[in-house]
Amino acid sequence: MRINKYLADQGLCTRREADRYIAQGLVYINGTRAELGSQVQEGDTVETRLPEMHYRYYAYNKPKGVVTHSPQDGQKGIQDVAGLSGVSPMGRLDKESHGLIILTDDGRITERLLGPDRAHEKEYMVETREHLPPSFKKRMEQGVNIEGYTTKPAKVKLLSDTKFSIILTEGKKHQIRRMCAAWGYTIADLKRTRVMNVKLHPLQSGQFRAIKGLELKEFLQSLGLSN
């Protein structure tokens, strides 16, 4: 295994950061200074002298109309409206949806949170324009065929004739909108309320708060990291 991947898998840094630390002479394999591209074999001893990192983590309530990534001319991006610099959104929330998104400068969590083989819970509150029959719950929970892909099992709770909550463990593009459309329903409102153990409440639209203490510890531990 390449040394930069080894360090990233250990949760010490990202691969890009690892390459920088290796070039600076801060990583050793069996007592010998590692080089870019060095391999780590089973039984090798890896030592590091990495600087102590102080990452920042925020829960942000994204308003409708704000673009998560790469805003075009005339569009508002999260960096434009959140009032936070040096942090990036983890994942996406489409322009017409709102609610919780995590902002951080910790690149270690990107793949661990968003990788396609991960199964971290994300919860949403959804309102449809049409009335929902009792059979809607089972249809959504068992998996829905969206353009040739069958979604993973979900947890659904009907809250009224037009409202439901849903917990997903994957994040296909516009997944909930496409799942509803497959059964002939259109979404009037979609809000993300939870990512793993991090909850949106009590943030108002456009507000953010630091994720810290036990909440942060549990979040990172669930990703196999420590702060």
C-alpha positions, 0 to 999 in steps of 0.5 A: 500500500502506498504510504499516502493511502496508508496515512489517509486510511489511518485517519491521520490526514488526506492523501494530498496532505500526506504527500506534503508531510512526506515531502517535508520529511515528517514520515518514517517507515521502519526508521527510514525517511519515507519518500513519495510513493513509498510502499508500506508492507505488513509488519512495517512500523510507520512513525509520523511527526505530523503537526497538530491539526485544529479542524472546524466543523459547522452545522448550517441550515441552507436556505432555499435558492442557495447552491451548494457547489459551483454557483453560476453567474447570478446564483448564490453559493454557500460561501457567499451567504454563510459568513464562514471562510475556509470551510466547504460543504460535505455533500450536496443539497439541491437549490430548491431543497433546504436544511442541514449541511455540514461545513468543514475544513477537515478533508479526511471526512469526505470519503468516509461520509460520502463514499458510495460504500458508506451507509450513514443515515440522513433524514429528511422531512418531505411534503408532496403536492398530492395526497399519499395513500397508506401503500406509499410507505411500503413502496418507498421503504422497499426500494424504488427503481429510478432509471434502472437503479433500485434504491436501498431500503429506507425508513419512512413515516407518514406524518399526514396526507401530504407529509412524510419523513424518510431516512436514507443511507445513500445519496443519489442525485435528487434521490427523493425527488426521483423516488417520488416521481417514480410513483407519480408524486411531486415534491412541494418541500424537502428539508434535511433534518439530520446527518448521522447524529448531527441534527438541524434543530434549533437552527433557523434558515441561514444560521450555523453553529459549531459542532463540538463536544460529545456531538463532534466526538460521536460524529468523528468516531462513527467515521473512524476518526478522532479530533 
